[in-house]
Amino acid sequence: MKSLQPVRGTHDLLPDAFRRHRHVVDRAKAVAESYGYQQMATPIFEFTEVFKRTLGDTSDVVSKEMYSFADRGGEEVTLRPENTAGVCRAVMSNGLRQSLPAKFFYDGPMFRYERPQKGRQRQFHQIGVELIGVEGPLGDVEVIALGAHILDGLGILSRTKLELNTLGDQESRAAYRAVLVDYFTARRSELSEDSRNRLERNPLRILDSKDEGDRRLVAGAPSFQEYLTPAARAFFAAVTSGLEAVGVGFEVNPRLVRGLDYYCHSAFEFTTTELGAQGTVLAGGRYDGLIEMMGGPSTPGVGWAAGIERLAMMVADVPSPARPVAIVPVGAEAELHALRLTQELRRSGFPADLGYSGNLGRRLKRADRIGARVAVILGEDELARGAAMVRDLDTGDQSEVALEALQDRLAQFR
């Protein structure tokens, strides 16, 4: 039955997968907090204008990928395709500009109508950081170093490559845009339809095209580096020297771009060869024009986002959950004692499982199935003596233990 299957491009996070998911989030959150970033969350849907105004009508996200709809009140809303715009909206709507700079960490689901493939789903999850209110290159260095630190904490930094580029300042971009328009206009007939549409509105996005014909033209396009102002060159030099100072390796990729007008200066991606076509695991840049584009005052910002699913696929085996104590009552009279003991153990910090029914054999099979470390068997004879039988499920050894000493005995199995 179709309705009993997850919608195409979505997937269930069952316990083993969610354990990996949570491991990524928990490690990232701990590292981010050590840098002074505080966790926050925005709604999973916003007024559509929040994304249209910032991402632009010509972007693939807005034109092809957003989940937008009118709610029952007639308002146009969109499931968030990314979270930077939402965080910046939150800064404005909550009056947080008065206390800048602000450091935020977030995690949660995002939504894009894309062709599902390995590492790419229509509902996917991201971690991300935003540093808002810092205009100097040290801000760029910090967020990139934070990303590298998180990847290192997950044990995958050595299997990624940091690609870095500069998008210059507004003057640099204006000069380069004019040259780029001339170059692609002379080759207009060779461009894909999407790139011909972008030529007038946002020519920098052509540099990011995945069309093979476009990519051949892009390879011969003028380099952005030739049109950087002295100030933009100095900013980029400060970013690269800062990364070198903190030991973060990188490669300059002059074709790495962000096509949206509010991006400037640093653009960066941590990429891998382990995930096929979806090689980017963490990407970001500086977006000094974003809040101004949303109607607020000029406010600098820099940040990144990373796909949790992609990171989880690269992480080696994560720590297993603590193995529980299996409480096994034998006989009807032991049931209530077992229930009480199970709750006492849980309150004392022991993971404990109480099988709901079955004889001794069935309950011990369940204990084995859930990976229990030890079984506490409560029979009528043992209870009459104020004791329980403790069985080591790894070795099979068992011994009788007084109930008053039970927690001390179980402590060795933690």
N, C-alpha and C positions, 0 to 999 in steps of 0.2 A: 504494500500500500504506500503510495507516494507520500502521503501526509505523515507517515511514520519514519521517514528519512530526514536527516538534516538538510536544510536548503543548500543548494549548490554553492560552494565557496565558503561554507561554514563547517565547523567540526566540533565535536564534543571533547572537552578536556576531562577525560577519565582520570582516576587517581594517579596512575603512573605518569601520564603526560602532565597532569597538573603539578605533580611534585617537581618535575623539571622546570615548569613554568614559574612556580613559586621560588625555586632556587635562584633563577635568574633575577627575579624582582628583588628578593631579599638581599642578595649580594650587591646588586646595583644600589639599592636604597642605603645600605650600610656605608658603602664608599661615598655616595653623594652626601650623606649626612656628615661625613668626616671632612668634607669640603665646605660645610655650612649651608648646603641646599636643603630646604624644607619641603616635605611632601605636601602636595595639594591636588585637588581634583576639580575638573570642570564637568558640566553636564555632557552627556553623550550626544545631545543634539542642541543646536544653536539656531538662531534665525539664519536663514539661508544667506542673507546679505553679509553676514560675518565672513563667510568664505568667498562669496562672489566678489566682494570689494577687495579682498586681499589676494586671492589666488588668480583672479582675472577671468573674464569670459573666454579668453583664448587658451587657457590652460586645459590640458587633457582632464585634469581632475574635475573641473567645473563643467566642461562641455560633454564629458563622456562617463564620468565615474561616480558622481555624487548620488547618494540616496536622499532625494528631496521629495517633500510631499506637503500638502496643506493639512493642518490639523483640524479638529472639529470646530475650532474657532475661526478658521479661515486664514490662520497665520502660516506663512511659508517657512518650514523648518527643514534642517538637513542633519542627518547623522554625521558626526564629525569625521571627515576624511583624514584629518591631521589635528594636532593639538596646539601648535604654536599660536594660531589665530585665537583660539579659545582662551589660552593663558593671557594673551595681551588684552583681550576683551575683559577678562576678569580684573586685570590691573586697573583698567579704566573705570569699569562699573563699580568697583569696590573702593575707589579713591586711594589706591596704593601708590600712586605716583608721588605722594607726599613723603614716602618712606623708602625711596630708591637709594642705593641699588637693592634689588630683590633677587633672591636665588630660589628657584623652584625645581623640584623633582616630581615627576608624575609617572603613573603607569595606568594602562587601561585599554579598552577595545576601540578600534577605529574601523571605518567602513568605506570600502570603495568597490564599485562594480567593475571588476577586472576579470580577465580570463584566469581561472584558478590554475595554479601550477605549484611545483615544489617551492615551499617558502613564501608563497603568495596566496592569500585567501581573501574573500570578500569581507569577512569579519576577521580582523587580525588584531594583534595586541602589540603595544609599544611601551617602552620606557623612554623617558626623555628628560632633558634639563633645559631650563631657560635662565639666562643671566640678563636681567633687564636694568638698564641705567648706567652701564659701564661703557664708555666710548673708546677707551684706549686698547691697544693690542694685547695687553696683559689679560683682558677678559677672554679674548680668543684663545690664548695659550692655556688659560685655566680650564675652559670647557673641553678643549681637545685633550688635555692631559687627564681630565676626569674620565673622559670616554676611554682612553687607553688604560687607565687604572682599573676601570670596571672590567674591560675585556681581559686584562691580566688576572684579575681576581677570579674570573670564570675559567681561567686556564686556556684561553684561546687567542690571546694577543699575538703570540708568535706565529699563528696561522693566518694572520691578516696583514694587510698592507695599508698604511695611511697615505692616501692621495690628497694633495693640497694644491690649491690655486688661489689667486687673488682676482676678485671682480672689480677692483679699483674703487675709486670714489665716483661721485656723480659726473664730474667733468671727464674723467677717463671713460666712463661708460658712454657718454654722449658722443665723444670723438670716435670710439670704436664702433658704436652703432651705425654711424654714418658710413664708415668704411665697409662694414659688413653688409649694409643694404646695397651699396654699389656692387660689391663682389657677387652677391647672390642674385641681384637683379639681372646682371649680365648672363647668368646661368639659370634663369627662372624656369625655362622649359625642361630642365633636367631635375628640378626639385619635385618631391612628392607633393600631393595635393595639400596635405596638412602643412607642410613647410611653406608652400606658396601662400597659404592663408596667414601664416605667422610672419611672413616677410614684411608686411606693412605694419602689423600691430606689435610684434615682439620678436625681432629677428634673432636675438640671442638664443631663443628657444630652439632654433634650427640646429645650433651646435649640440643640442642634447637629443637630436632625432635618432631613433633606432632603425630608420629605413636605410638599407644598404646603399642605395644610390645617393641619398643625402650624406651618408657618412664618408663616401668617397670625395664629395665636394667639400665637406668640412675639413678633410685632411689637408686640402690646399688653401684653406681660408687664411687670411692675415691673422697674426698672433695678437692677442690682447696685450701681451707684454710690451709691444711697441708703442702703445698708446696710453700707458700709465703716466699719471702726473708724478712729479717728484714726491709729493706728499703720500700718494698711494704706494709708491715704491718703498718709501721709508716705513710705512705701516707694515707692509708685507715682510720687509727685512727684520722688523722687530718681532713679528710673529715667528719667523723661522729661527731667529737666534734664541728666542724664548723657549721654543720646543727643543732645540739642541741643548739648552742649559738644563732642562729637566729630564733629558734623556729619552725623548720621544722621537723615534725615527720616522721619516716621511720621504715621499717622492713628490716632486712638483709635477703636476699634470695640467698643462696649459689648456687642455680641452674640457676640463671639469668646470661646469657652469651651473648657475641657477638662473633661470630665464626671467624670474619675476623682478619687477622694477625696484622693490624695496630691499633686495639683497645688495650687499656691497662688501668689499674687502674679502675676508676669508671665506672660502668654500672648501669643504673637506668630506672625505668618505673613507671609512675603513672597509676594505673589500677582501674577499676570500675567493679561492678557486674551488672550495669544497661543496658549494651549493648550486652548481650548474649556472644557469642564466641569471639567477637571482644572487649575484655576487656581493651586493652591498649589504653590510650588516649594521652599520651605524653611519649616519650622514647628517650634516648640518652646515651652518654658516652664519654670517652676520646679517642682521635684518634691520638696520637703523631706520628705514623708512616705513616699517609696518604699522606702528601705532599712529603715525601721522596719516597714513593712508586710510586708517579706520576712523579718522576724524579727530584724533587727539593731537597733542603737541609733539614736536620732534623728540623722539626718545630712542636712544640706542639699545640694541639687544643682540644677543648671540646665543645660539643653542644648538641642540641636536636631538635626533630621535633614533631609536634602534628597534628592530623587529624582534619581539620576544621569541616567536616561533623559530626564527632563523638562528638566534643565539642558542636556543634550547637544543636545536639539532646538532650544534657544534660542541656542546658541553659533554664532557665524558660522564661516566656514571656519577650520579649525585648521591649524597648520603642517604641511606635507607632510613625510613622512620623507625623509631624505637620499637623493639619487639615486645609485644604485650605479655602480661601475665594472664594465663587462661585459668579461670575459676571453674572448677568442675564439681558440681554437687552430685551426690549419689543418693537417690531416694528422695521422696517428696518432702520429708522433714528437713532436709538440708537446703532446700531451695531458698527459703527466707534468710537463713544464715549466709548463704552464698551471695544473695543480693546485697545484704548489709555489708559484707566483707568487701565486695567489689567496689562499692561506693567509698568505703574507708580508704582503700588503696588508691583510688583515683584522687581523692582529696589530699592524699599524701604525696602525690606526684608520680605514681606508678601508672603507666598505661595498662589498663585491665579490660579483659573481655569476658563476658558471661554468656555462654551458649544458652539459647532460649529453650531448647528441649532435647530429648534424646538420652539414651543410656550412656554408660561410661565410654564404651567403644566409639560411639558416634561423636561424643563431645571431644574426645582426644583426637579423632580425625579432623574435626573442625580446628582444634588448636594447631595441628600441624599445617592445615591449609592456610591459616592466617599468619603463619610464621611465628607463633608464640615461642618465647624462650624457655618458659617454665610453666608447669601446671600445678595448681593448688587443688588437691582432691579432698573434698569434704564428704566423708561418709558418716553414717550414724554412729559407728563405734568410735571414730576419731573425735567427733563432736562431743560424745559422752565423756571423753578424756580431756576435753578442752584443747584439742590438737587438730592438725591437718597434715595430710601427706603432701610433700613437696617433691615433684619429679622434674629433674633436669631433662628437657626434651631433646637436647643435643647428645647427651651421653646415655640417657636411660636410667641413671642413678636416682634413687629416691630415698627419702628418710622422713620420719615423723618429726614435726616441729610444733611446739606449743604455740597456740594462737597469739599469746602475748609477746612471743619472740618472732612472730612471722615476718614482720617488716624488716627486722634486722637480717633475717635469713635471706629475704628476697633482694636486699640491697646489693648483694654480690652479682646479681643477674642484670643490673641496670645497664 
